[in-house]
Amino acid sequence: MKKFIQWMNESFAPKMNKITRNPWVSAIQEAIMGVLPLILVGSLITLISILNKYISGMPNLQPISDFSFGLMSLFIAFLTPYFIMDKLKKNDRRLVAGLTGAAMFLMLLSPEFTDDGAISFAFERFGANGMFVSLFVGLLVGVVFYQFSKFSFFKSSSSLPDFIIVWFDTIIPITLILLVSWLFTFQWNFDLYSGIISLFEPLNLIGHSFAGFVIITFICVFLYTFGISPWALYPIIFPIWVSGVEENAMHVSQGLQPENIHVFETMMGWIWIGGMGTTLPLVILMLFLAKSNHLKAMGRVTIAPSIFNINEPVIFGSPIAFNPILMVPMWLNGIAMPVITYFVMNLGMVTIPSQVLQLWYLPIGISTFSVNTDFRGLILLALLLVVSFIIWYPFFKVYDNQKVQEEANQ
């Protein structure tokens, strides 16, 4: 175990951090982060809409969600090439690249024009269902703009203003991108949007399968125990989450049952109890049962943030990261929590979330009820807490005794 941790620390972790800092990967991460405030607005509307069940006469606030969370793919199509240019130090082209990404995405939606000059889009294509398309568009625009940024019609000594130089230098990449989009959409009548979606469909199916749910959850927890941010995986995971919950909402609107269990709302309601890795039970054990001064202090310091699902203090303060004694139970939680949750929801014993609610900082219990308003979900939460306590307890006792001995020696 010692050699394994040393290899992870000296070889694997630096390579993963290098991937995370890659301008192309970090640009996607920044784009996703950029739309999070709009997702939170949609989440607040979902939270308020719960009151509709208990208070009559409340106004319908759904349009607010439709024009925030519901336009996510359009925003991503703009932000991805914008941040790619930003990360590659091509700041003078980032705005034009972003606008080109938005224009290409709109063209790929296959809009219909009427004789009176109106244009119509399928609104559901703007939302989470189109995230893979918007990421594809953003990356393609970023590649084309970056390659053309190496050439210029003007010499570096030109006296023309910089913005005019950018205008002319970006004419070719803009024309090329929109010309190809026009050929596919309007000349060849090929639905490139659906084609791109079909390419990513196997990834989506794997992500929503039982094995995909468990493996992805475990990998995130595993990386976190080595101090590696799971954000490196978010360009893959996030579209799976948001498209899954949007598909669930569509099923419910059609009178069908939601099917996608692996959504962010499931993670915040039952899997990440106290934060990624289900660390709240450990904090409670430290707060009430620890004998060592160090773990007692950590319990007092970390209980408040843990209730709100913020666990960086306990991960790096206890520490759990790079600590073989506490890493193992966190890995076990990363497997046990999704396994139990999947089987319970798949059997129909707890309602699968079907509305966007990404307020992950809500206290556990409140967040659990809010994601599906099903009281049976609280029973599942209690079961998961018991299982997690059982997993943490023996490892906690070993580590606590070890710390007591260290403090006695000092």
VEXVEX-840294 format. One record per residue (C-alpha): residue number from 1; x, y, z. Coordinates in nm, 3 decimals. Layout:
<rs>
+-----+---------+---------+---------+
:   i :       u :       v :       w :
+-----+---------+---------+---------+
: NUM :       X :       Y :       Z :
...
+-----+---------+---------+---------+
</rs>
This chain:
<rs>
+-----+---------+---------+---------+
:   i :       u :       v :       w :
+-----+---------+---------+---------+
:   1 :   0.000 :   0.000 :   0.000 :
:   2 :   0.286 :   0.235 :   0.080 :
:   3 :   0.446 :   0.177 :  -0.260 :
:   4 :   0.110 :   0.221 :  -0.432 :
:   5 :   0.047 :   0.556 :  -0.261 :
:   6 :   0.399 :   0.669 :  -0.344 :
:   7 :   0.341 :   0.584 :  -0.712 :
:   8 :   0.006 :   0.766 :  -0.709 :
:   9 :   0.162 :   1.070 :  -0.545 :
:  10 :   0.475 :   1.090 :  -0.759 :
:  11 :   0.352 :   0.964 :  -1.096 :
:  12 :  -0.025 :   0.933 :  -1.139 :
:  13 :  -0.141 :   1.249 :  -0.958 :
:  14 :   0.097 :   1.484 :  -1.146 :
:  15 :  -0.019 :   1.338 :  -1.479 :
:  16 :  -0.386 :   1.379 :  -1.387 :
:  17 :  -0.327 :   1.736 :  -1.272 :
:  18 :  -0.150 :   1.802 :  -1.602 :
:  19 :  -0.461 :   1.680 :  -1.788 :
:  20 :  -0.680 :   1.905 :  -1.573 :
:  21 :  -0.460 :   2.204 :  -1.657 :
:  22 :  -0.466 :   2.124 :  -2.031 :
:  23 :  -0.613 :   2.434 :  -2.203 :
:  24 :  -0.869 :   2.230 :  -2.398 :
:  25 :  -0.993 :   2.038 :  -2.093 :
:  26 :  -0.985 :   2.340 :  -1.863 :
:  27 :  -1.177 :   2.543 :  -2.126 :
:  28 :  -1.463 :   2.292 :  -2.114 :
:  29 :  -1.451 :   2.302 :  -1.734 :
:  30 :  -1.469 :   2.684 :  -1.740 :
:  31 :  -1.760 :   2.671 :  -1.985 :
:  32 :  -1.953 :   2.435 :  -1.756 :
:  33 :  -1.872 :   2.652 :  -1.456 :
:  34 :  -1.993 :   2.952 :  -1.652 :
:  35 :  -2.345 :   2.812 :  -1.690 :
:  36 :  -2.374 :   2.692 :  -1.329 :
:  37 :  -2.539 :   3.016 :  -1.206 :
:  38 :  -2.812 :   2.966 :  -1.468 :
:  39 :  -2.851 :   2.604 :  -1.359 :
:  40 :  -2.883 :   2.722 :  -0.999 :
:  41 :  -3.162 :   2.959 :  -1.107 :
:  42 :  -3.344 :   2.663 :  -1.260 :
:  43 :  -3.284 :   2.470 :  -0.939 :
:  44 :  -3.434 :   2.748 :  -0.729 :
:  45 :  -3.745 :   2.748 :  -0.949 :
:  46 :  -3.774 :   2.371 :  -0.895 :
:  47 :  -3.742 :   2.425 :  -0.519 :
:  48 :  -4.011 :   2.694 :  -0.521 :
:  49 :  -4.239 :   2.481 :  -0.739 :
:  50 :  -4.255 :   2.223 :  -0.458 :
:  51 :  -4.478 :   2.474 :  -0.278 :
:  52 :  -4.733 :   2.443 :  -0.559 :
:  53 :  -4.838 :   2.112 :  -0.405 :
:  54 :  -4.925 :   2.281 :  -0.078 :
:  55 :  -5.018 :   2.640 :  -0.171 :
:  56 :  -5.287 :   2.705 :  -0.430 :
:  57 :  -5.276 :   3.002 :  -0.662 :
:  58 :  -4.898 :   3.028 :  -0.690 :
:  59 :  -4.779 :   3.166 :  -1.027 :
:  60 :  -4.616 :   2.937 :  -1.283 :
:  61 :  -4.246 :   3.021 :  -1.276 :
:  62 :  -4.145 :   2.750 :  -1.524 :
:  63 :  -4.056 :   3.000 :  -1.804 :
:  64 :  -3.774 :   3.130 :  -1.582 :
:  65 :  -3.626 :   2.780 :  -1.573 :
:  66 :  -3.685 :   2.735 :  -1.946 :
:  67 :  -3.481 :   3.045 :  -2.029 :
:  68 :  -3.196 :   2.964 :  -1.789 :
:  69 :  -3.139 :   2.590 :  -1.758 :
:  70 :  -3.339 :   2.533 :  -2.078 :
:  71 :  -3.088 :   2.723 :  -2.294 :
:  72 :  -2.780 :   2.557 :  -2.150 :
:  73 :  -2.648 :   2.405 :  -2.474 :
:  74 :  -2.659 :   2.740 :  -2.653 :
:  75 :  -2.455 :   2.899 :  -2.374 :
:  76 :  -2.203 :   2.612 :  -2.378 :
:  77 :  -2.163 :   2.647 :  -2.757 :
:  78 :  -2.063 :   3.010 :  -2.701 :
:  79 :  -1.849 :   2.968 :  -2.390 :
:  80 :  -1.641 :   2.667 :  -2.499 :
:  81 :  -1.462 :   2.830 :  -2.797 :
:  82 :  -1.448 :   3.156 :  -2.600 :
:  83 :  -1.250 :   2.992 :  -2.318 :
:  84 :  -1.039 :   2.784 :  -2.559 :
:  85 :  -0.914 :   3.105 :  -2.718 :
:  86 :  -0.867 :   3.252 :  -2.371 :
:  87 :  -0.661 :   2.955 :  -2.248 :
:  88 :  -0.450 :   2.952 :  -2.566 :
:  89 :  -0.371 :   3.323 :  -2.521 :
:  90 :  -0.568 :   3.429 :  -2.829 :
:  91 :  -0.772 :   3.686 :  -2.639 :
:  92 :  -0.837 :   3.905 :  -2.942 :
:  93 :  -1.034 :   3.624 :  -3.110 :
:  94 :  -1.224 :   3.476 :  -2.816 :
:  95 :  -1.542 :   3.684 :  -2.858 :
:  96 :  -1.563 :   3.616 :  -3.232 :
:  97 :  -1.498 :   3.244 :  -3.168 :
:  98 :  -1.777 :   3.235 :  -2.911 :
:  99 :  -2.023 :   3.404 :  -3.145 :
: 100 :  -1.928 :   3.165 :  -3.424 :
: 101 :  -1.988 :   2.869 :  -3.192 :
: 102 :  -2.336 :   3.001 :  -3.109 :
: 103 :  -2.411 :   3.062 :  -3.479 :
: 104 :  -2.299 :   2.711 :  -3.579 :
: 105 :  -2.500 :   2.552 :  -3.299 :
: 106 :  -2.816 :   2.738 :  -3.404 :
: 107 :  -2.764 :   2.628 :  -3.764 :
: 108 :  -2.725 :   2.263 :  -3.658 :
: 109 :  -3.065 :   2.279 :  -3.487 :
: 110 :  -3.217 :   2.258 :  -3.838 :
: 111 :  -3.449 :   2.559 :  -3.800 :
: 112 :  -3.753 :   2.597 :  -4.024 :
: 113 :  -3.829 :   2.919 :  -4.211 :
: 114 :  -4.178 :   3.028 :  -4.309 :
: 115 :  -4.285 :   3.248 :  -4.600 :
: 116 :  -4.366 :   3.536 :  -4.367 :
: 117 :  -4.006 :   3.550 :  -4.243 :
: 118 :  -4.053 :   3.362 :  -3.914 :
: 119 :  -3.805 :   3.103 :  -3.791 :
: 120 :  -3.884 :   2.813 :  -3.558 :
: 121 :  -3.660 :   2.585 :  -3.352 :
: 122 :  -3.729 :   2.268 :  -3.154 :
: 123 :  -3.688 :   2.418 :  -2.808 :
: 124 :  -3.585 :   2.092 :  -2.639 :
: 125 :  -3.267 :   2.093 :  -2.850 :
: 126 :  -3.144 :   2.402 :  -2.665 :
: 127 :  -3.138 :   2.227 :  -2.329 :
: 128 :  -2.929 :   1.957 :  -2.171 :
: 129 :  -3.005 :   1.709 :  -2.451 :
: 130 :  -2.781 :   1.912 :  -2.680 :
: 131 :  -2.480 :   1.938 :  -2.448 :
: 132 :  -2.274 :   1.682 :  -2.639 :
: 133 :  -2.353 :   1.873 :  -2.960 :
: 134 :  -2.258 :   2.207 :  -2.808 :
: 135 :  -1.930 :   2.066 :  -2.674 :
: 136 :  -1.854 :   1.917 :  -3.016 :
: 137 :  -1.931 :   2.250 :  -3.181 :
: 138 :  -1.722 :   2.442 :  -2.927 :
: 139 :  -1.419 :   2.218 :  -2.970 :
: 140 :  -1.446 :   2.222 :  -3.350 :
: 141 :  -1.468 :   2.601 :  -3.361 :
: 142 :  -1.178 :   2.623 :  -3.116 :
: 143 :  -0.959 :   2.398 :  -3.333 :
: 144 :  -1.037 :   2.588 :  -3.653 :
: 145 :  -0.986 :   2.931 :  -3.497 :
: 146 :  -0.661 :   2.825 :  -3.331 :
: 147 :  -0.517 :   2.689 :  -3.656 :
: 148 :  -0.610 :   3.005 :  -3.847 :
: 149 :  -0.470 :   3.223 :  -3.569 :
: 150 :  -0.123 :   3.116 :  -3.687 :
: 151 :  -0.172 :   3.312 :  -4.010 :
: 152 :  -0.253 :   3.674 :  -4.079 :
: 153 :  -0.322 :   3.889 :  -4.384 :
: 154 :  -0.118 :   4.165 :  -4.224 :
: 155 :   0.238 :   4.206 :  -4.105 :
: 156 :   0.311 :   4.254 :  -3.737 :
: 157 :   0.424 :   4.608 :  -3.817 :
: 158 :   0.086 :   4.701 :  -3.966 :
: 159 :  -0.052 :   5.035 :  -3.852 :
: 160 :  -0.412 :   4.916 :  -3.871 :
: 161 :  -0.604 :   4.890 :  -3.542 :
: 162 :  -0.597 :   4.542 :  -3.388 :
: 163 :  -0.975 :   4.496 :  -3.407 :
: 164 :  -0.971 :   4.551 :  -3.786 :
: 165 :  -0.693 :   4.295 :  -3.824 :
: 166 :  -0.898 :   4.046 :  -3.623 :
: 167 :  -1.204 :   4.116 :  -3.841 :
: 168 :  -1.022 :   4.023 :  -4.159 :
: 169 :  -0.820 :   3.735 :  -4.012 :
: 170 :  -1.134 :   3.565 :  -3.880 :
: 171 :  -1.337 :   3.595 :  -4.201 :
: 172 :  -1.200 :   3.268 :  -4.343 :
: 173 :  -1.256 :   3.047 :  -4.034 :
: 174 :  -1.605 :   3.189 :  -3.980 :
: 175 :  -1.698 :   3.138 :  -4.344 :
: 176 :  -1.553 :   2.786 :  -4.351 :
: 177 :  -1.738 :   2.678 :  -4.034 :
: 178 :  -2.073 :   2.822 :  -4.137 :
: 179 :  -2.037 :   2.700 :  -4.496 :
: 180 :  -1.988 :   2.340 :  -4.382 :
: 181 :  -2.282 :   2.373 :  -4.142 :
: 182 :  -2.498 :   2.514 :  -4.423 :
: 183 :  -2.406 :   2.229 :  -4.657 :
: 184 :  -2.503 :   1.961 :  -4.406 :
: 185 :  -2.820 :   2.131 :  -4.284 :
: 186 :  -2.973 :   2.303 :  -4.585 :
: 187 :  -2.815 :   2.149 :  -4.894 :
: 188 :  -2.778 :   1.783 :  -4.800 :
: 189 :  -3.068 :   1.788 :  -4.548 :
: 190 :  -2.858 :   1.593 :  -4.301 :
: 191 :  -2.950 :   1.635 :  -3.935 :
: 192 :  -2.598 :   1.677 :  -3.801 :
: 193 :  -2.739 :   1.745 :  -3.453 :
: 194 :  -2.893 :   1.397 :  -3.436 :
: 195 :  -2.582 :   1.248 :  -3.592 :
: 196 :  -2.359 :   1.389 :  -3.319 :
: 197 :  -2.603 :   1.277 :  -3.051 :
: 198 :  -2.596 :   0.924 :  -3.190 :
: 199 :  -2.216 :   0.920 :  -3.174 :
: 200 :  -2.226 :   0.994 :  -2.801 :
: 201 :  -2.527 :   0.771 :  -2.730 :
: 202 :  -2.312 :   0.467 :  -2.632 :
: 203 :  -2.132 :   0.684 :  -2.374 :
: 204 :  -2.467 :   0.806 :  -2.244 :
: 205 :  -2.603 :   0.451 :  -2.219 :
: 206 :  -2.293 :   0.333 :  -2.033 :
: 207 :  -2.314 :   0.630 :  -1.794 :
: 208 :  -2.675 :   0.550 :  -1.704 :
: 209 :  -2.618 :   0.176 :  -1.664 :
: 210 :  -2.567 :   0.015 :  -1.324 :
: 211 :  -2.199 :  -0.055 :  -1.396 :
: 212 :  -2.141 :   0.297 :  -1.530 :
: 213 :  -2.307 :   0.455 :  -1.226 :
: 214 :  -2.095 :   0.258 :  -0.980 :
: 215 :  -1.766 :   0.281 :  -1.170 :
: 216 :  -1.789 :   0.655 :  -1.239 :
: 217 :  -1.882 :   0.727 :  -0.877 :
: 218 :  -1.594 :   0.514 :  -0.751 :
: 219 :  -1.340 :   0.674 :  -0.988 :
: 220 :  -1.436 :   1.023 :  -0.866 :
: 221 :  -1.399 :   0.915 :  -0.503 :
: 222 :  -1.075 :   0.731 :  -0.577 :
: 223 :  -0.919 :   1.038 :  -0.741 :
: 224 :  -1.038 :   1.262 :  -0.458 :
: 225 :  -0.855 :   1.052 :  -0.197 :
: 226 :  -0.534 :   1.141 :  -0.378 :
: 227 :  -0.614 :   1.510 :  -0.380 :
: 228 :  -0.707 :   1.505 :  -0.750 :
: 229 :  -1.010 :   1.711 :  -0.842 :
: 230 :  -1.276 :   1.504 :  -1.023 :
: 231 :  -1.326 :   1.809 :  -1.245 :
: 232 :  -1.101 :   1.633 :  -1.496 :
: 233 :  -1.395 :   1.398 :  -1.561 :
: 234 :  -1.672 :   1.660 :  -1.563 :
: 235 :  -1.665 :   1.720 :  -1.941 :
: 236 :  -1.784 :   1.359 :  -1.970 :
: 237 :  -1.995 :   1.323 :  -1.655 :
: 238 :  -2.182 :   1.654 :  -1.658 :
: 239 :  -2.361 :   1.600 :  -1.993 :
: 240 :  -2.466 :   1.255 :  -1.871 :
: 241 :  -2.615 :   1.406 :  -1.554 :
: 242 :  -2.804 :   1.698 :  -1.707 :
: 243 :  -2.929 :   1.512 :  -2.014 :
: 244 :  -3.045 :   1.231 :  -1.785 :
: 245 :  -3.255 :   1.452 :  -1.559 :
: 246 :  -3.401 :   1.637 :  -1.859 :
: 247 :  -3.501 :   1.305 :  -2.016 :
: 248 :  -3.659 :   1.204 :  -1.684 :
: 249 :  -3.860 :   1.527 :  -1.681 :
: 250 :  -3.976 :   1.461 :  -2.037 :
: 251 :  -4.089 :   1.110 :  -1.943 :
: 252 :  -4.288 :   1.243 :  -1.647 :
: 253 :  -4.455 :   1.508 :  -1.866 :
: 254 :  -4.568 :   1.225 :  -2.097 :
: 255 :  -4.712 :   1.023 :  -1.809 :
: 256 :  -4.418 :   0.779 :  -1.806 :
: 257 :  -4.181 :   0.682 :  -1.527 :
: 258 :  -3.831 :   0.836 :  -1.507 :
: 259 :  -3.555 :   0.588 :  -1.582 :
: 260 :  -3.217 :   0.758 :  -1.543 :
: 261 :  -3.085 :   0.704 :  -1.191 :
: 262 :  -2.735 :   0.840 :  -1.252 :
: 263 :  -2.815 :   1.211 :  -1.234 :
: 264 :  -2.667 :   1.487 :  -1.022 :
: 265 :  -2.982 :   1.503 :  -0.810 :
: 266 :  -2.932 :   1.141 :  -0.704 :
: 267 :  -2.572 :   1.215 :  -0.614 :
: 268 :  -2.659 :   1.512 :  -0.391 :
: 269 :  -2.959 :   1.339 :  -0.233 :
: 270 :  -2.814 :   1.001 :  -0.140 :
: 271 :  -2.455 :   0.941 :  -0.259 :
: 272 :  -2.259 :   1.246 :  -0.142 :
: 273 :  -2.369 :   1.251 :   0.222 :
: 274 :  -2.155 :   1.529 :   0.364 :
: 275 :  -1.965 :   1.557 :   0.038 :
: 276 :  -1.809 :   1.324 :  -0.217 :
: 277 :  -1.715 :   0.997 :  -0.050 :
: 278 :  -1.991 :   1.011 :   0.215 :
: 279 :  -1.776 :   1.170 :   0.485 :
: 280 :  -2.048 :   1.302 :   0.720 :
: 281 :  -2.060 :   0.976 :   0.925 :
: 282 :  -1.682 :   1.000 :   0.979 :
: 283 :  -1.717 :   1.359 :   1.101 :
: 284 :  -1.993 :   1.255 :   1.344 :
: 285 :  -1.773 :   0.971 :   1.473 :
: 286 :  -1.486 :   1.214 :   1.527 :
: 287 :  -1.715 :   1.463 :   1.699 :
: 288 :  -1.868 :   1.220 :   1.952 :
: 289 :  -1.641 :   0.916 :   1.981 :
: 290 :  -1.287 :   1.033 :   1.911 :
: 291 :  -1.038 :   1.007 :   2.197 :
: 292 :  -0.748 :   1.181 :   2.026 :
: 293 :  -0.730 :   1.558 :   2.053 :
: 294 :  -0.662 :   1.592 :   1.681 :
: 295 :  -0.974 :   1.406 :   1.567 :
: 296 :  -1.191 :   1.571 :   1.833 :
: 297 :  -1.082 :   1.911 :   1.703 :
: 298 :  -1.140 :   1.804 :   1.342 :
: 299 :  -1.491 :   1.688 :   1.432 :
: 300 :  -1.578 :   2.025 :   1.585 :
: 301 :  -1.428 :   2.222 :   1.296 :
: 302 :  -1.573 :   2.018 :   1.010 :
: 303 :  -1.925 :   1.934 :   1.131 :
: 304 :  -2.082 :   2.259 :   1.008 :
: 305 :  -1.940 :   2.251 :   0.652 :
: 306 :  -2.010 :   1.876 :   0.631 :
: 307 :  -2.380 :   1.933 :   0.699 :
: 308 :  -2.377 :   2.156 :   0.392 :
: 309 :  -2.184 :   1.894 :   0.189 :
: 310 :  -1.851 :   2.076 :   0.197 :
: 311 :  -1.586 :   1.821 :   0.288 :
: 312 :  -1.251 :   1.964 :   0.175 :
: 313 :  -1.165 :   2.044 :   0.541 :
: 314 :  -1.210 :   1.682 :   0.652 :
: 315 :  -1.048 :   1.538 :   0.337 :
: 316 :  -0.728 :   1.735 :   0.382 :
: 317 :  -0.746 :   1.809 :   0.756 :
: 318 :  -0.801 :   1.466 :   0.910 :
: 319 :  -0.650 :   1.378 :   0.666 :
: 320 :  -0.825 :   1.125 :   0.444 :
: 321 :  -0.618 :   1.209 :   0.136 :
: 322 :  -0.304 :   0.994 :   0.118 :
: 323 :  -0.400 :   0.827 :   0.446 :
: 324 :  -0.424 :   0.448 :   0.383 :
: 325 :  -0.636 :   0.389 :   0.695 :
: 326 :  -0.913 :   0.630 :   0.590 :
: 327 :  -0.880 :   0.602 :   0.213 :
: 328 :  -1.006 :   0.243 :   0.209 :
: 329 :  -1.344 :   0.310 :   0.379 :
: 330 :  -1.397 :   0.610 :   0.151 :
: 331 :  -1.343 :   0.381 :  -0.149 :
: 332 :  -1.588 :   0.130 :   0.000 :
: 333 :  -1.846 :   0.407 :   0.040 :
: 334 :  -1.784 :   0.502 :  -0.323 :
: 335 :  -1.904 :   0.153 :  -0.417 :
: 336 :  -2.167 :   0.071 :  -0.153 :
: 337 :  -2.368 :   0.396 :  -0.177 :
: 338 :  -2.439 :   0.383 :  -0.553 :
: 339 :  -2.499 :   0.004 :  -0.546 :
: 340 :  -2.767 :   0.028 :  -0.275 :
: 341 :  -2.923 :   0.342 :  -0.424 :
: 342 :  -2.943 :   0.197 :  -0.773 :
: 343 :  -3.114 :  -0.124 :  -0.666 :
: 344 :  -3.366 :   0.054 :  -0.442 :
: 345 :  -3.460 :   0.305 :  -0.713 :
: 346 :  -3.456 :   0.048 :  -0.990 :
: 347 :  -3.708 :  -0.159 :  -0.793 :
: 348 :  -3.936 :   0.145 :  -0.772 :
: 349 :  -3.909 :   0.171 :  -0.394 :
: 350 :  -3.797 :   0.536 :  -0.416 :
: 351 :  -3.894 :   0.786 :  -0.687 :
: 352 :  -3.616 :   0.867 :  -0.935 :
: 353 :  -3.549 :   1.247 :  -0.950 :
: 354 :  -3.699 :   1.412 :  -1.256 :
: 355 :  -3.644 :   1.786 :  -1.200 :
: 356 :  -3.321 :   1.981 :  -1.209 :
: 357 :  -3.207 :   2.070 :  -0.857 :
: 358 :  -2.835 :   2.130 :  -0.827 :
: 359 :  -2.832 :   2.313 :  -0.494 :
: 360 :  -2.569 :   2.075 :  -0.354 :
: 361 :  -2.507 :   2.296 :  -0.053 :
: 362 :  -2.853 :   2.228 :   0.092 :
: 363 :  -2.826 :   2.036 :   0.421 :
: 364 :  -2.848 :   1.660 :   0.379 :
: 365 :  -3.204 :   1.544 :   0.438 :
: 366 :  -3.350 :   1.867 :   0.306 :
: 367 :  -3.170 :   1.811 :  -0.025 :
: 368 :  -3.280 :   1.447 :  -0.024 :
: 369 :  -3.648 :   1.534 :   0.008 :
: 370 :  -3.625 :   1.826 :  -0.232 :
: 371 :  -3.497 :   1.627 :  -0.529 :
: 372 :  -3.807 :   1.403 :  -0.550 :
: 373 :  -4.045 :   1.503 :  -0.262 :
: 374 :  -4.075 :   1.133 :  -0.174 :
: 375 :  -4.065 :   1.055 :   0.199 :
: 376 :  -3.941 :   0.706 :   0.115 :
: 377 :  -3.620 :   0.873 :   0.003 :
: 378 :  -3.554 :   0.972 :   0.365 :
: 379 :  -3.581 :   0.607 :   0.467 :
: 380 :  -3.323 :   0.520 :   0.200 :
: 381 :  -3.103 :   0.800 :   0.334 :
: 382 :  -3.125 :   0.654 :   0.686 :
: 383 :  -3.027 :   0.311 :   0.552 :
: 384 :  -2.729 :   0.455 :   0.367 :
: 385 :  -2.616 :   0.642 :   0.678 :
: 386 :  -2.625 :   0.320 :   0.882 :
: 387 :  -2.424 :   0.134 :   0.617 :
: 388 :  -2.173 :   0.417 :   0.594 :
: 389 :  -2.130 :   0.429 :   0.974 :
: 390 :  -2.061 :   0.055 :   0.971 :
: 391 :  -1.801 :   0.102 :   0.697 :
: 392 :  -1.626 :   0.396 :   0.865 :
: 393 :  -1.629 :   0.278 :   1.226 :
: 394 :  -1.354 :   0.009 :   1.237 :
: 395 :  -1.115 :   0.221 :   1.031 :
: 396 :  -1.193 :   0.526 :   1.242 :
: 397 :  -1.115 :   0.332 :   1.562 :
: 398 :  -0.781 :   0.215 :   1.425 :
: 399 :  -0.684 :   0.566 :   1.320 :
: 400 :  -0.809 :   0.721 :   1.645 :
: 401 :  -0.605 :   0.476 :   1.852 :
: 402 :  -0.303 :   0.549 :   1.638 :
: 403 :  -0.343 :   0.925 :   1.692 :
: 404 :  -0.390 :   0.873 :   2.069 :
: 405 :  -0.062 :   0.682 :   2.078 :
: 406 :   0.115 :   0.950 :   1.877 :
: 407 :  -0.012 :   1.224 :   2.109 :
: 408 :   0.096 :   1.022 :   2.414 :
: 409 :   0.446 :   0.981 :   2.271 :
: 410 :   0.470 :   1.352 :   2.210 :
+-----+---------+---------+---------+
</rs>
